[in-house]
Amino acid sequence: MTRALPDYLAPGLRVVFVGFNPGETSAREGHYYAYPGNRFYWLLWQAGLTERRYAPHEDARLLEIGYGLTDLVGRSTRSSGDLSAAELRSGREELLAKLARYRPRVACYNGKGIYAALTGRRRVAYGLQPESVIPGVLDFVAASPSGRSREPLAEKLRLYQELRALIAEGDEGERLG
């Protein structure tokens, strides 16, 4: 199965943002979170995770500031509900291998459904998770930045601000260590 988008991963990233799978617009444009109603880049900027608002065509440049991008499943679909159980199982194995290989400080899952599909948990809360799927990598669940998500924009922003604080704690620890 061909990936619709490349992974933007490198060892030692501050955070890797994990999406469910590329939507049709992202696959067509060749960039993450490219659908005009998606608030991902706006949320990064407004939460203070980036100094400016990036555009989807700049997605690879996020690596320069220590942020990676990948998806649970690489195949694009209209909706994540169009993914098969086999695709989810395969994607889970691939994602776990990527996280173990690259070991970002934080894996940020952009939606509860992604983390539920990864862990098999029926109930997932937003924010920092009490356990990590890969030892040494913090798991953080944010609300989906998609315009289809029912979560209010203010709550999405609050979660991204919480993520910023978590990343800042790690940055401070590295400076002191």
N, C-alpha and C positions, 0 to 999 in steps of 0.2 A: 504494500500500500504506500502510495506516495504522500509525502507531507506537503500540505498546501503552503506552509510557511517554514522558513528555516528556523532552527533553534538559535537563539542568541544566548550562549552560555560560555562561561570561562571559569577556571578555578578561583575560589575565594571571593565571589561576588557578595555584596552586602545583602542583596535580596534577589530572588528569582520570582517573577510574577507568573503564575500558572493559570492559564485559561482552560475552559472545557475543551473546545475545538474551534477552529476558525469558522467564522460565518462566511456566507457567500461573498459579501462585499470585501472582506479582508483577503479572501483567497483571490478574488479577481484583481484587487489592487496590489497584492503581494506584500501587505503590511499588517501588523497586528493592530487590532482595535480601530479599523478604518471606517466602520459604519458611522455616518455623521451623527447619529443619536447616541453613540457610545461616549461616555464621559471619562474614560481612563486617563487620557493625557491632561484633561482639565483637573481631575482629582489629584494627580501627582503634583501639579503646579499649585493648586489652591491649598493643599495640605502642607506645602513647604518641602516636598520631596524633590522637587526640581526648582531651579531658579527662574525658569520660564516655561511657557506652555509649548511642549513639543508637538509636532504634527505626526500623523501616522507614518509618513514617508521617512521620518527620522528615527524610526524604532531601533535600528541597529546602533545609533549613537548613544542609547541608554547604557550600553556596555561601558562607555567612557566614564560614567559616573557610578559604576558598580552595580548596575541593575540588569538582570537578564530576563528573557522572555521565552516561554515555551507553552505547550498545551498538553493536556492529558491525552488527547487523541489528535493526530495530525490531519485527518481527513475533514474537509470542509462540508458543512451541511447547513440547511436552512435553520435547523434547531438542534440542540444537543440531544433532544428526544429521538432524533433519527439515527442515533448511534446504536449499534448492536451490542449485545452482552459480550461477544467475542472481542469486538473492538475495544470495549472498556477494559476487559481483562488484559489484553495485549498492551494497551496504553498505560495501564497501571504498572505493569512490569517494566516498561520502558522508562516511565517517569521515575520510578524508584531507583533504577540503575543510573539515570542522569543525576539525580540528587546525591546519590552515594559517590558518584565520580567527581562531581564539581563542588560539592559541599558548600553551598552558599550559607551565609550566616542565618538567613531567614528564607523560608519558602512561603510566599503569600499566595493563597488560593483565592482567585477572584470569583467567589460564589460558594455557598454551602454545598451545592450539588457536586462540585468537583471533589471536595474533601470527603464527602460521603461515598462517592464512587471509588475514591482511592483507598479509604480505610474500611469500608463496609459498615460504617456506623449509621444508624438510622437518625440519630439526633446529633446535630452539630450546632455549636454556638459560635457566634462571631468572636473575633479577637484571637489572642494568643491561646493556643491549645495546651492542655495540661501535659500531654505526651507528644512526642515527635515520632514520625514514621521512620526517620533516619536519625540515629543518635548524633547529637551535636548540631543538628539543623533545627532551628525553631520553626514551628508551624503556626502560621497566622492565617485566619480566615476573614476575608473582607467581603463586603456585599458586592455582587456583580456590578460592574460599571455600565452594563448594557442598559439602553433605554427601555428595554422590555422588563427589567427588574422592577418589582413593586416596592422595593425599599426606597424610602424618601431620600432625596439627594443629600439632605443635611446629615442623615445617618451614614450614608456612604462616605461623606467627607469626614465625619467624626472618626470612622474606622481608619481611614487613610492617615489622619492625624495621629491616631494611636500607633499605627505602624511607623510613622516618622519618629515618634518618641522612642519606640523600641529599637529602631535602627540607630538613633542618636546615642542611646545607652551603650550599644555595642561599639560605636565609634569612639566614645569616651573611654571605654574599657581598653580598647586597642592603644589609644594615646598614652594611657597611664601604665599599661603593661609593658 
